[in-house]
Each structure stands twice: as structure tokens, then as C-alpha cells.
Amino acid sequence: MPLNITQKLIKDHLMAGKMEAGEEIGLKIDQTLTQDATGTLVMLELEAMELERAKTEASAQYVDHNLIQVDSKNPDDHLFLQSATRRFGMYYSRPGNGVSHPVHMQRLAKPGKTLLGSDSHTCANGCMGMLAMGAGGIDVALAIAGEPFYVKMPKVWGINLTGKLPDWVSAKDVILELLRRHDVKGGVGKVIEYFGPGLKELSAMDRHVIANMGAELGATGTVFPSDKEVKRFLKEQDREDDWIELTADKDATYDIYEEIDLTQIEPLIAKPSSPGNVVSISELVGTPIYQSYIGSSANPGFRDFAVAAQIVHDKQIADGVSLDINPTSRQMLTDLVKESHIASLLQSGARMHQAGCNGCIGMGQAPATGRISLRTTPRNFPGRSGTKEDSVYLCSPETAAASALTGQITDPRTLGMDYPKLKDPKNPTNDISLLDTPIPLEEAKKVELYKGPNIASIPKMDEMADRLELPILLKMGDNISTDEILAGGARVLPFRSNLPEISKFTFEIIDDTYYKRGKATVDKGGHAVVGGYNYGQGSSREHAALAPRYLGLRVALVKDFARIHWQNLVNFGVLPLTFVNEEDYDLLSSGDVLELTDLCNKIQQGNQFSITVKDKDQEINVQHALSERQLEIMLKGGIINWVKNKQ
């Protein structure tokens, strides 16, 4: 039977389950990626498991999120992560080396391999012919320990690319077009696989841009073939021996088919406050801006910065506009300096920042209240920028640079100049120092973990109760993101390894009374929350499940879940339920009390059962999508208890 690339990758790594859409499968994981906002918990989990050494082919810990050192919290955690990677036999990328996804692509990504990362944008490395997926930290910890990664078998969504992008249109506009068509739920339960003659016009880094924002569609992953372009990229990185060809069989089919004619793509922009709120730039031309931001894992390539540098060369940005440049790796920054592109940006009035995630995760470069920030970042969820009432628009580097020159949202095709003809660096940098390599096992055994005063162990979780009376503390709408459940940014993420402290920020964007009200339910059996569609979209950070659980959350009842957050809830013993009849959502209000009786039996006997709304004489039919393995995890109160029970 002819196979597409996704099917080949899954078949080669299948350890459990059947390759039937919706069935739970277990996959062997070859590589893992962790970053400092999520990796601290992963390392603590590995310590709790008493792991001797990583069992993957390559596991890398990157420091790219928490770079601001206003006190000792972040640097202490950096030292902890460095000591942990030495102890467990992993690669380590130091602060300032760059964003995990492009650095991993440059130094470690291999066609034909699986990659699991505790960052939702891990899917970016699907550009290399990998099955790359984001997950919660505990799933990544288990993969590092040699356990399979369990996920629902996805449908494969084949997208045939034809034609060639016009001048002033780039890869960011391609993924924005897909979001315009399908919104942020379009990829749920699917791997997006790109093929067709249009691929010849897209570089490996262009493909990275498109694969990265598959996360914004809710996709399990994004896969590109490993072809001559991937070989060229690996040769440039002095890693040609890591290349294998990986393409779909001649008569391969897809569960879903779509076509994108690249010649028809135009400059697009996503309005606040969703990556799916995409319109033609023509609808917004002339709107004044405050900030234009270029960089992030969603536009990390040499050309993304070089094209902006060429646009502003020998020109000055508009008065009152902040043009923020966030390089994505030290290696990339070195090449941009060599080719004088950084000089062009600086002479135009741009502000240069260190290589890292920075403003994308709310670590600096926050916009002024109510002023428009154009960004090449992947997300514009409410408050993610670090400003509560932010107005963040997502766009391409061409649009960002053109708008910086005019001081207003500008269609770059109207600048009255020729589209820059870019050349790759003559002698591209290969910075092997970006990653500290694993040390020998006998030396690693002698390493002691460095723990600063901000690191706190994960509290014990109790098992599921058979009877629960849960007040609904919050009733929310659609597309609630993990940034809204537990914000990122410079105020919050320094407490990533201190659950009692980070929990104080839980749901503050939605309701700043939640922390006190939630904590009051802990000794009374806990509470529930209710939500709409796509609950938990966005970042993979497991703190968004762990912090509410710490504050007493036992049940999340919504219309449907985003994949990674759903799995994180299961991992920490929060029962994720959906409405059988979605109109029942309208029957519930904040303050109602849900009664769940004979719960342990009901969830095992079938995936549907009813719960009662106390004092309202109402029954709500609900359902779960837990596998037998996940039912065991839920009954034990979470995966940590489940792992301990297995030993």
C-alpha cells in the first residue's frame, strides 16, 4: 500500500496501537527538545524518576525564554538546567545562543526521526522531514526515559503547493492564508503534510516558518519531505551525512486534500486577538502603528532579517515607531553581521535585542497600552505581549519593515522599490559551540544538581474521588489559550520551578479572584471550570494544567479541547469532559455546583455518563475520550502517581 510521509514516519516508530484515525498509538521518540520555561519541571521529573541517563538518540535543553536577569531566579535556574543536562547526558544551549527551534534545526534535526518537545512550536522541525510534535513536559520526561509517546492517530491533511510566490509575499503569508481559510481549530487531530511543485520555491527555513505555525491551526504536527533542499541546508550546516531522502510514495493518498496556488497569495495580517483573525492587508492600510517587531521562531531565517534590512537600507524608520529586531540564533546573527544587514537595520533606527524568544513570550518589548504592535511572531493571544490591553497584529517581515518606514500598516507592494534580491552568505557560519555536548556516563554520575532557592518540588496529588461536589468557579467562552490560563512573561515565568508561587497568576487575565477562590476549595473537594470550543489552545506549558490542579481544579467541562492541554490535564489528574449536547453549555452558570457520583465506575464503564446540577433538577450528559491507559492515570490522580505505582 502506498504511504505518505506521515504514515511512513509513524509506521517506522509505532510501538503500540493501530494506525487508524482516532486510535491511541504509542511512538518511539528519537529526539527531545526542552526550553527553560518548561524544562525545569522536566528535569525535576527526571530526578524524581531516578533516571541515570537519557535513552533518546539526542535530547537538548535550550535556554531561550527566561533571559532577563533582574534578580537571581533566572540565572539560578539556568545553572540548574546546565547541571541537569550534564547529569542526564543531554545537550545544553546557553542563554543567548538562540531560540530552540531554529537552533535544533541547525544542529540536531535529522530527516526520518521523531522529535518531541515541551514547546508547542516543536512542530517547526517538521520542515526537515521529521515527525515533530509538542507535548507537556511530563510526556517529554517519559520519552527521555525511553517510554513511548502516546497520541491519538491523526488524519493526514495533504496540501498540494503549486506555483511560485509573487514579489513582496513570503512564507508567513502562506500559513496566514491557511489560518484565514480554517481558523485556529482547522488542524485539530491532523498532521499537515505539504507536497507538490511549489515546494521547489521554498527554502528549508521558509518551510520552518510554515511548519512552526501549524501549532496555531491546532495540528498534531506538520511534515515536509526531505528533498534536495533539505540536503542543501544540511550541507550548509556541515551535516550532509545526516541527510536521507524521504518523500511520499507515488500513489500515496491523504485523508483530506487541499491545494494552495502560491501565485495567488497576497500580503495578509492577523488582527487581535487570534492568529486565525486573518484579513487582507488592504483592509488595514493606513492604520497608525507604535511598534514593528521582526524575529521569533515563526520567522527565524537569515532571509527574514536580511529582507527587512534591504527594505530599510539607507532609510529612516518613521518618528514614534520602535523597530525591534530579535535575532533567533547566535549563528544567524553572526551571518547577518558579516553581510552588513545588522548595520543597515541599526542605521535605520532599529533596536537590537539578544538572540532568544524575548517579546514573543512577553519577555521585554511590550507595547504601550492600546497602541498597535506589528509582529512576525506566531501568536497574538490577549496579554501575551506583556501588556494587558495589547493590540498585536501578525504579519510577514516585508510588511513589518515597510510599515516601520511609513509609521502605518503598509502594503509592501506599494513602497515604490524593487523587491530585494537576496543572496545567501558566502561563507555561512557553523557554530558548533551553540550546544554543549553530553559528558561520559561515569563523569555524569558525579554531577550534583544545582538548586537555587526558587526551586520547589511538585506537591503530592491525591487519587480521584468516587464522589465529587464541584462549584463552577469560571464559565468561559471559546478559544481560551494557555496564556490566559497561566500567562507567560517576565512577571510569571521566573516562578516556573515554584508551583505555589506561579499558581498565584492562574486565570488572572480572565478573573483575578480565581486564585483565592480556587485555593479555598482545595480542602473541600475542589472545583470545576466550564469552557467553549478549543479550550487550552496555544503554548504546551504544563503549568497551565498543574497550577489549576494545585488550586483544586478536578474537572474541566468544555465543548472541545486543544490537544496538548487536554493531555496535560490528564497527566495531572484533572478530568477533561466535553458536552454530549453542546447546547447544555447554556444551562450552566458560574456558581452552579456539579455533582458527580460513582465516578470511578462510570468513567470505566463507558465514555458517556451524566452529572447533576445541584439544586437545579438538571442532568448534563458528558463524555470523555480517555484510553484504558489514561483511565488508569486518571484514577491514580495523575501520571506521576501512575509511574510510581508501576515501579
Disulfide bonds with the S-S distance in Angstrom:
none
